[in-house]
Amino acid sequence: MASLKSLSVTALRRELERREKGASKLQAQHAKLAKRLAAIDAELDDLGVAVPKRRGRNPGRMPGRRSPGRPKGSKNKRRGRRATGDLTLLDAILKGVRVGTTVSPADAAVAARRAGYRSRSPNLAELCAHAMRSGGAFSHAGRGKYLRTGDKRPLRKRGRPKGSKNKHRSKRAKNSMSLVEAIVAGVRSGATVSPAEAGAAAKRKGYKSSSPNFGMMVANALAKAPMFKRLGRGQYMLKGGSPAPKSKRGRPAKAKRRGPGRTKGSKNKVKAKSASPTHAAVAATAGA
């Protein structure tokens, strides 16, 4: 761009007009976005959601400086803050609409204002529609129509829904013996059994379990137990003279850490320590 000294007065005026037009467009866009942001803040405030703080200094004038706003001597009254109360939007709608009446969201907004609900949100009708859909006191009677049926729906306790066919899950049964002990107690020595037969034998000896995967648990226990030998697919034989291992309660003990030295299974022999000379031998050598 040429320097200002080389430009004529007419060119300078055209440049100033161009910049002023761009500034006016930015100001109009800023005012539009600020209005939209204020409407969103009002909706969040009506829903009870805390508006996040914006970056920058806190609102209000700085000490010794007049904040921008109404000019000095203006007769426009100061805009007050939003009045807050204990009446929620749904409570105000229920207070202003009788049972059995069909209303639209706009009618519900008018009834809520008559009942004492105050809001500056331009989308109050949409907020009323959401409140009537989720409150439980209105039923949808058509497009944009809601029928007042009763009071608010009470909050349900956590748990299975009403009419659910899922049975209440019982607590895990406590057994005095482990699964392997119950199987060994119910199977004769040298007998060949399948996981289903081993599970039936364990239950005959008093082992209790309501697990739907009890057969898989028995098969896993037979595969890991040292007193059972696998003969084929789904066949296990109890070895003779193999007592059942005693199950230990609690957490298993930690294995001792191996000290530094030869690795496990190493064929290198332990290096013998060199014999250190005794004090008598050192004295004899010094006398000689």
C-alpha positions, 0 to 999 in steps of 0.5 A, spaced: 500 500 500 502 506 498 504 511 503 499 516 506 503 522 503 503 520 496 495 519 496 490 525 494 485 527 499 480 524 495 483 517 495 484 518 503 476 520 503 474 513 500 479 509 504 476 512 510 469 511 508 471 504 506 473 503 513 467 506 516 463 501 512 467 495 515 466 497 522 459 498 522 458 491 519 462 489 525 458 493 530 451 490 527 454 483 527 456 484 534 450 487 537 446 481 533 451 475 537 450 479 543 442 479 543 443 471 541 447 470 547 443 474 552 437 469 550 441 463 551 443 465 558 436 467 559 434 460 557 439 457 561 437 461 567 430 459 566 432 451 566 436 452 573 443 451 569 448 456 572 451 460 566 459 459 565 463 465 567 466 469 561 473 471 561 475 478 562 474 482 568 468 482 573 462 486 570 461 493 573 465 499 573 472 500 575 473 505 581 474 512 579 471 510 572 464 511 569 462 504 566 459 505 559 451 505 558 446 510 559 449 517 558 449 522 564 442 525 565 438 520 561 431 519 564 431 511 562 430 507 568 435 502 570 434 495 568 433 491 574 435 484 575 431 477 574 427 476 579 428 469 582 422 465 586 421 458 589 415 457 583 418 452 578 415 453 571 412 446 571 409 448 578 406 455 575 403 451 569 400 446 574 397 452 578 394 456 572 391 450 568 385 446 570 385 438 570 382 436 564 384 442 560 387 441 553 392 447 552 398 449 547 405 451 549 403 458 548 397 457 552 401 454 558 406 460 557 400 465 558 398 461 564 404 460 567 405 468 567 398 469 570 400 464 576 406 469 577 412 466 573 417 471 571 421 470 565 425 474 559 426 468 555 423 469 548 422 461 547 418 461 553 413 457 549 418 451 548 420 451 555 413 450 557 413 444 552 419 441 554 416 441 561 409 438 560 413 433 556 417 431 562 413 433 568 408 427 568 402 431 569 400 432 561 399 427 556 400 428 548 393 430 545 396 431 538 400 436 535 402 442 539 396 440 544 397 437 551 392 434 556 392 436 563 391 429 567 393 430 574 399 432 578 406 431 577 409 424 577 413 422 583 420 420 582 421 412 582 426 409 586 432 406 583 431 398 581 427 394 577 422 397 573 414 396 574 412 390 571 419 387 570 419 379 569 427 379 571 427 376 578 430 379 584 438 377 584 439 372 590 445 373 594 451 368 593 450 362 597 456 360 602 458 353 602 463 350 608 467 346 602 470 348 596 467 346 589 473 341 588 472 338 595 465 337 594 466 333 587 471 329 591 467 327 596 461 325 591 465 321 586 468 314 588 476 313 587 477 311 580 471 313 577 470 316 570 465 322 570 463 328 566 462 335 568 455 334 569 456 328 573 461 331 577 456 337 578 450 333 580 455 329 585 457 336 588 450 338 589 448 331 593 454 333 598 451 339 599 454 344 595 450 350 593 450 354 587 445 358 583 450 360 577 447 359 570 454 357 568 455 352 573 457 346 568 463 351 566 465 352 573 465 344 574 469 343 568 474 348 570 475 345 577 476 338 574 481 341 569 485 344 574 485 339 580 491 335 580 487 329 583 483 328 576 486 325 570 483 327 563 482 321 559 478 324 553 473 330 551 469 331 557 471 325 561 475 325 568 478 320 572 479 321 580 486 318 582 486 313 587 488 315 594 488 323 592 485 327 598 482 333 596 486 339 597 484 344 603 482 350 601 485 356 604 480 362 606 483 369 604 488 372 599 494 367 597 500 369 600 505 373 596 511 368 593 518 370 596 522 374 591 528 371 588 535 374 590 540 376 585 544 371 582 544 365 578 537 364 574 532 358 576 535 352 572 542 355 571 547 349 570 553 354 572 555 351 579 556 356 585 563 359 585 567 357 591 569 363 596 577 364 596 580 362 603 582 368 606 589 368 610 588 368 617 592 373 622 597 367 624 599 366 617 600 373 616 604 374 622 608 368 621 610 370 614 612 377 617 616 374 622 620 370 616 
